[in-house]
Amino acid sequence: MTKRINKHIPVMLNNIKQYIPDDRKINVIDATFGGGGYSKFILNRYDVNKLIAIDRDDSVKIYAKKLEKNFPKTFKLLIGRFSKIDELVFQFKDKIFFDLIIYDLGLSSNQLEDPKRGFSFDYSGPLDMNMGFSNISALNVINDFSEKEISDILFNYGQERYAKKIAKTIIKKRKIIPINTTKQLQDIIKSCVPYSKKVKINPATRSFQAIRIYVNDELNELKKSLEKAENLLSDKGRIIVVSFQSLEDKIVKDYFNRKSGKKWRSSRHYPELVEKGPITLKNLTNKPIRPDIEEINLNSRCRSAKLRVAEKLVFEERL
Ligand SMILES: C[S@@+](CC[C@H](N)C(=O)[O-])C[C@H]1O[C@@H](n2cnc3c(N)ncnc32)[C@H](O)[C@@H]1O
């Protein structure tokens, strides 16, 4: 395996460390291993019994090598989707419970900055966007889906105001020539979104995010995983989630609110989370924690990050 430079800077570690139990030996799941920043931090600083890392992208294996060598009995990387967190964990070890399960959602800089993966409009590459274990790619969405389907994806997952116009233009252009690259897609989006001095982000940002979320079924991944993760927690075990866009943050917020008994309104994005049910969590962050300005200045990628934490109630406290 060739050496690859790890470009990913772990986000919000300063905030996260307040929530990592330091009064006992801990079992940990790092559900989004990425460049291994969180795993490395935890293994080096805490008294860890087991740390199981998960990632759906097998290109992360290279970043696990050193940890596997330095912590052979403690650390294990498993390749798979975190929606199957329970199956993944149990295939590896007898039933144990976890003191910490941590998610750092979305993409790592290593994925984003690899042109071959097609995640970014900053690099010209093939329209792919598959993080691993997806049945489709961005190429299928852009070249095979109907105008309505494309428009719905851009609107529902990217809140793109010009979704209809972009979808219409995609259909028109693909009749002339297949749309194969991120550059072609970006040019189409730019031609549909009016330029505004006020808006500083690239006009393709929302559409690229929407297509990526759809291709990787990211919202369902999170919904399926949270409940399973909760069942894997020990008493007073904690789930920590760092999210980077509002749809994901809303899922986490709704789940933590509902499970901690807070007055809960139904969620368009989470209808399956029913209103009645046992209270099993304590919400430790009623409002999400945001990165401080020093961190944003050092690592602009973290500017939209939101951190939420919930703790499993001890058995006698559950209602
Ligand atoms: C932001 S990065 C994590 C970075 C990591 N915390 C670090 O400090 O290096 C997110 C990682 O989660 C992975 N990922 C995203 N969705 C996933 C899912 N549903 N199942 C498993 N891994 C997932 C991505 O492949 C990516 O490597």
The ligand as a Tripos MOL2 file, in Angstrom:
@<TRIPOS>MOLECULE
LIG
   27    29     1     0     0
SMALL
NO_CHARGES

@<TRIPOS>ATOM
      1 C1        -15.6950   13.8240    8.5050 C.3       1 LIG1
      2 S1        -15.0120   12.2650    8.2010 S.3       1 LIG1
      3 C2        -14.4640   11.7260    9.7600 C.3       1 LIG1
      4 C3        -13.1340   12.2840   10.1510 C.3       1 LIG1
      5 C4        -12.5570   11.7470   11.4220 C.3       1 LIG1
      6 N1        -13.3660   12.0690   12.5860 N.3       1 LIG1
      7 C5        -11.1550   12.2570   11.6490 C.2       1 LIG1
      8 O1        -10.9410   13.0220   12.6040 O.co2     1 LIG1
      9 O2        -10.2630   11.9260   10.8800 O.co2     1 LIG1
     10 C6        -16.4020   11.2750    7.9300 C.3       1 LIG1
     11 C7        -16.1000    9.8400    7.5640 C.3       1 LIG1
     12 O3        -17.2960    9.1090    7.7870 O.3       1 LIG1
     13 C8        -17.4740    8.1740    6.7770 C.3       1 LIG1
     14 N2        -18.9070    7.9130    6.6710 N.ar      1 LIG1
     15 C9        -19.8790    8.7500    6.2720 C.ar      1 LIG1
     16 N3        -21.0730    8.1520    6.3110 N.ar      1 LIG1
     17 C10       -20.8610    6.9000    6.7780 C.ar      1 LIG1
     18 C11       -21.7200    5.7890    7.0400 C.ar      1 LIG1
     19 N4        -23.0260    5.8590    6.8240 N.pl3     1 LIG1
     20 N5        -21.1700    4.6670    7.5210 N.ar      1 LIG1
     21 C12       -19.8300    4.5860    7.7600 C.ar      1 LIG1
     22 N6        -18.9630    5.5900    7.5060 N.ar      1 LIG1
     23 C13       -19.4750    6.7480    7.0160 C.ar      1 LIG1
     24 C14       -16.9050    8.8330    5.5380 C.3       1 LIG1
     25 O4        -16.5270    7.8410    4.5980 O.3       1 LIG1
     26 C15       -15.7260    9.6120    6.1140 C.3       1 LIG1
     27 O5        -14.5350    8.8690    6.0160 O.3       1 LIG1
@<TRIPOS>BOND
     1     1     2 1
     2     2     3 1
     3     2    10 1
     4     3     4 1
     5     4     5 1
     6     5     6 1
     7     5     7 1
     8     7     8 2
     9     7     9 1
    10    10    11 1
    11    11    12 1
    12    11    26 1
    13    12    13 1
    14    13    14 1
    15    13    24 1
    16    14    15 ar
    17    14    23 ar
    18    15    16 ar
    19    16    17 ar
    20    17    18 ar
    21    17    23 ar
    22    18    19 1
    23    18    20 ar
    24    20    21 ar
    25    21    22 ar
    26    22    23 ar
    27    24    25 1
    28    24    26 1
    29    26    27 1
@<TRIPOS>SUBSTRUCTURE
     1 LIG1         1 GROUP 0 **** ****
